[in-house]
Amino acid sequence: MSLYRQLADRLQQQIEAGVWQPGERIPSIRQSCKTHGLSPMTVLQAYQLLESQGRILARPQSGYYVKAAPSRPAASLPQQAHYSGSVDINDLVFEVLQASKSRGLVPLGMSVADPTLFPHPQLGRALASCMRRLDPFSTVADLPPGNEALRRAIAQRYASEGLAVDPQQIIITTGAMEALSLSLQVLTEPGDWVVVESPTFYGALQAIERLKLNAVEIPVIPGVGIDLALLEEALAQRPIKACWLMGNVQHPLGHTMPDEHKQALMALLNRRGVALVEDDVYAEVYFGRERPRPIKYWDTRGESLLCSSFSKCLAPGFRVGWVVAGRHAERVQRLQLMSTLSTN
């Protein structure tokens, strides 16, 4: 059992034994580090696990406090990685998405906003204006990596958030799904192993099935992110080629990884030499004053590929996505030319 789970179990036993009463403050992260000889990240993971199970509550600038006993036992979390190998999910996803077309249903099988929320009149006027001014030669100029002005605008958005991105390393795609699929193709060959979260976005499993890859499912700690101890075990046991992960507004759980967890995750992948394919599309619908940073922000090797789109926040029907591909940019462009040729 990982160190942070051992600490979480020890604290939970103490709470159940009445050592720490509801409303009382448990030892601080610094105190627990000193008492148990653990790193701050290990203690933080233990506390966040207990918080996700409803055992303790974090109070800003104060610490962690014991919550009242839950009315029913907290659901147990998976304790190990699952090496599922081949994936067979496309038929099920096809049936669900076909059913979601009905206007009489709330599409819980799809992660989309209510269509009436999008600014259709404004988008229509903008599109008409662009068409009147369209350069006929743009049909050639906008071949991969895509429209230069759009790529610069995306790079400027990242720059405003502290992430330096070269516009030449951005490839415009037909939605985020193409960006993610192309990224996976660049990094893998049929039969390779790829890490996904459990639970994960069904699109990741579809791509793995289509590319004939093998999946390693690593449990997610709700409210925290992928279990780093189990991920490290999997990286040691199998020749993992890539990890398809979501750091912001994880689908389907909806949480955002704390920055400390993102940093530790990226450090682990950098240390192991494993590439990250980051699905960051839901960061565009974050709650809060500042957009959360992607995991790529802490990438020191330049091996991660960051994928996103405007489909969830502005114009789903336009299917405008992109991948920040880094040193893989040219290979992604070549793959796109061999598949979809270019975006619209």
HUMO-V401302 format. One record per residue. N is the residue number from 1. SS is DSSP state (H for helix, E for strand, L for the rest). PHI is phi as a letter, one per 20 degrees, with the letter a starting at -180 (* if undefined). D_CENTER is the distance of its C-alpha to the mean C-alpha in Angstrom with 1 decimal. Layout:
# HUMO-V401302
N	SS	PHI	D_CENTER
N	SS	PHI	D_CENTER
This chain:
# HUMO-V401302
1	L	*	25.4
2	L	f	23.1
3	H	f	24.7
4	H	f	22.5
5	H	f	23.1
6	H	f	26.8
7	H	f	26.9
8	H	f	25.2
9	H	f	27.7
10	H	f	30.6
11	H	f	29.7
12	H	f	29.4
13	H	f	32.8
14	H	f	34.3
15	H	f	33.1
16	H	f	34.6
17	L	e	37.8
18	L	n	38.2
19	L	f	37.8
20	L	d	35.4
21	L	e	36.3
22	L	g	34.3
23	L	n	34.0
24	L	e	34.7
25	E	e	32.5
26	L	e	31.3
27	L	g	31.6
28	L	f	29.4
29	H	g	26.7
30	H	f	29.4
31	H	f	32.0
32	H	f	30.0
33	H	g	29.2
34	H	f	32.9
35	H	f	34.0
36	H	d	31.9
37	L	m	31.4
38	L	d	27.6
39	L	f	25.1
40	H	g	23.7
41	H	f	20.1
42	H	f	21.5
43	H	f	23.3
44	H	f	20.4
45	H	f	18.3
46	H	f	21.4
47	H	f	22.0
48	H	f	18.5
49	H	f	18.9
50	H	f	22.3
51	H	f	21.1
52	H	f	18.6
53	L	e	21.6
54	L	m	23.8
55	L	e	26.1
56	E	c	25.8
57	E	c	24.9
58	E	e	23.8
59	E	d	26.1
60	L	g	25.4
61	L	m	27.9
62	L	c	29.6
63	E	p	27.7
64	E	d	26.9
65	E	c	29.3
66	E	f	30.1
67	L	e	29.5
68	L	f	32.1
69	L	g	32.0
70	L	f	29.7
71	L	f	31.8
72	L	b	30.2
73	L	g	28.6
74	L	f	24.8
75	L	f	23.1
76	L	f	22.9
77	L	e	19.7
78	L	g	19.5
79	L	d	21.0
80	L	b	20.2
81	L	f	18.0
82	E	d	19.0
83	E	e	20.0
84	E	f	20.1
85	E	m	21.1
86	L	f	21.6
87	L	c	19.8
88	L	c	21.8
89	L	c	20.0
90	H	f	20.8
91	H	f	24.0
92	H	f	22.5
93	H	f	19.8
94	H	g	22.7
95	H	f	24.8
96	H	f	22.4
97	H	f	21.6
98	H	f	25.3
99	H	f	26.2
100	L	f	23.7
101	L	f	26.0
102	L	f	28.6
103	L	f	29.2
104	L	e	30.5
105	L	d	27.3
106	L	e	24.3
107	L	f	21.5
108	L	f	19.5
109	L	e	18.2
110	L	c	16.5
111	L	e	13.9
112	L	c	16.3
113	L	f	18.4
114	L	g	22.2
115	H	g	23.7
116	H	f	26.4
117	H	e	24.1
118	L	e	23.6
119	L	f	26.3
120	H	g	28.0
121	H	f	31.4
122	H	f	30.1
123	H	f	27.9
124	H	f	31.1
125	H	f	33.2
126	H	f	30.9
127	H	f	30.7
128	H	f	34.5
129	H	f	35.1
130	H	f	33.0
131	H	f	34.8
132	H	f	38.1
133	L	d	37.2
134	L	f	35.5
135	L	f	36.7
136	L	g	37.9
137	L	f	36.8
138	H	f	33.1
139	H	f	32.8
140	H	e	33.3
141	H	f	31.9
142	L	e	28.5
143	L	f	28.0
144	L	g	25.0
145	L	e	23.4
146	L	o	24.2
147	L	g	25.8
148	H	f	26.5
149	H	f	26.7
150	H	f	23.3
151	H	f	21.7
152	H	f	23.6
153	H	f	22.5
154	H	f	18.8
155	H	f	19.6
156	H	f	21.6
157	H	f	18.8
158	H	f	16.7
159	H	f	20.0
160	H	f	20.7
161	L	d	17.6
162	L	n	18.8
163	L	d	16.9
164	L	f	19.5
165	L	c	18.8
166	L	e	21.6
167	H	g	22.1
168	H	f	23.5
169	H	e	20.2
170	E	d	18.5
171	E	d	19.1
172	E	f	19.2
173	E	c	18.2
174	E	e	19.0
175	H	m	15.8
176	H	f	12.2
177	H	f	13.0
178	H	f	15.6
179	H	g	13.6
180	H	f	11.2
181	H	f	14.4
182	H	f	16.4
183	H	f	14.1
184	H	f	14.3
185	H	f	18.0
186	H	f	18.6
187	H	e	17.4
188	L	c	19.0
189	L	c	22.2
190	L	g	23.0
191	L	n	23.2
192	L	f	20.6
193	E	e	18.2
194	E	c	14.4
195	E	e	12.1
196	E	c	9.8
197	E	f	8.9
198	E	c	11.8
199	L	f	11.6
200	L	c	9.1
201	L	f	9.1
202	H	f	12.6
203	H	f	12.2
204	H	f	10.7
205	H	f	13.9
206	H	f	16.0
207	H	f	15.2
208	H	f	16.0
209	H	f	19.1
210	H	f	20.3
211	L	e	20.0
212	L	l	21.7
213	L	d	19.3
214	E	d	19.1
215	E	d	16.2
216	E	d	15.8
217	E	e	14.1
218	E	d	13.3
219	E	g	13.6
220	E	d	11.3
221	E	e	13.5
222	L	g	13.3
223	L	n	12.9
224	L	c	12.0
225	E	p	9.1
226	E	g	9.7
227	L	f	13.5
228	H	f	14.4
229	H	f	17.9
230	H	f	17.3
231	H	f	14.9
232	H	f	17.8
233	H	f	20.2
234	H	f	18.6
235	H	f	18.4
236	H	e	22.1
237	H	e	23.1
238	L	c	21.7
239	L	f	21.5
240	E	f	17.7
241	E	e	17.1
242	E	b	13.3
243	E	c	10.0
244	E	e	7.4
245	E	c	4.2
246	L	c	0.7
247	L	e	3.8
248	L	d	5.5
249	L	l	7.2
250	L	g	5.5
251	L	d	7.6
252	L	d	10.3
253	L	f	10.8
254	L	n	10.0
255	L	e	9.8
256	L	d	8.5
257	L	f	8.8
258	L	f	12.3
259	H	g	13.0
260	H	f	15.1
261	H	f	12.5
262	H	f	10.2
263	H	f	13.6
264	H	f	14.7
265	H	f	11.8
266	H	f	12.4
267	H	f	16.1
268	H	f	16.0
269	H	f	14.5
270	H	f	17.0
271	H	f	19.7
272	H	e	19.3
273	L	m	18.9
274	L	d	15.9
275	E	f	13.8
276	E	d	10.0
277	E	d	8.6
278	E	d	5.5
279	E	e	4.6
280	L	d	5.4
281	H	f	8.1
282	H	e	8.2
283	H	f	8.7
284	H	f	12.1
285	H	d	13.1
286	L	f	12.7
287	L	d	15.7
288	L	p	17.7
289	L	e	19.7
290	L	c	17.3
291	L	f	14.0
292	L	f	11.5
293	L	f	11.2
294	L	f	8.3
295	H	f	8.2
296	H	g	10.6
297	H	g	13.1
298	H	d	14.2
299	L	f	14.6
300	L	e	18.4
301	L	e	18.9
302	L	m	17.4
303	L	e	15.9
304	L	e	12.2
305	E	d	11.6
306	E	d	9.6
307	E	d	9.5
308	E	b	10.1
309	E	a	13.2
310	L	e	15.7
311	L	f	15.8
312	L	e	14.4
313	L	c	16.4
314	L	c	19.5
315	L	b	20.7
316	H	g	19.2
317	H	f	22.3
318	H	f	22.3
319	L	l	19.3
320	E	d	18.5
321	E	c	15.4
322	E	a	15.0
323	E	c	13.7
324	E	e	14.5
325	L	e	15.9
326	H	l	18.0
327	H	f	20.8
328	H	e	19.6
329	H	g	20.4
330	H	f	23.8
331	H	f	22.7
332	H	f	20.1
333	H	f	22.9
334	H	f	25.3
335	H	f	23.1
336	H	f	22.6
337	H	f	26.4
338	H	e	27.1
339	H	d	25.0
340	L	e	24.8
341	L	m	26.9
342	L	a	25.3
343	L	e	23.8
344	L	f	26.3
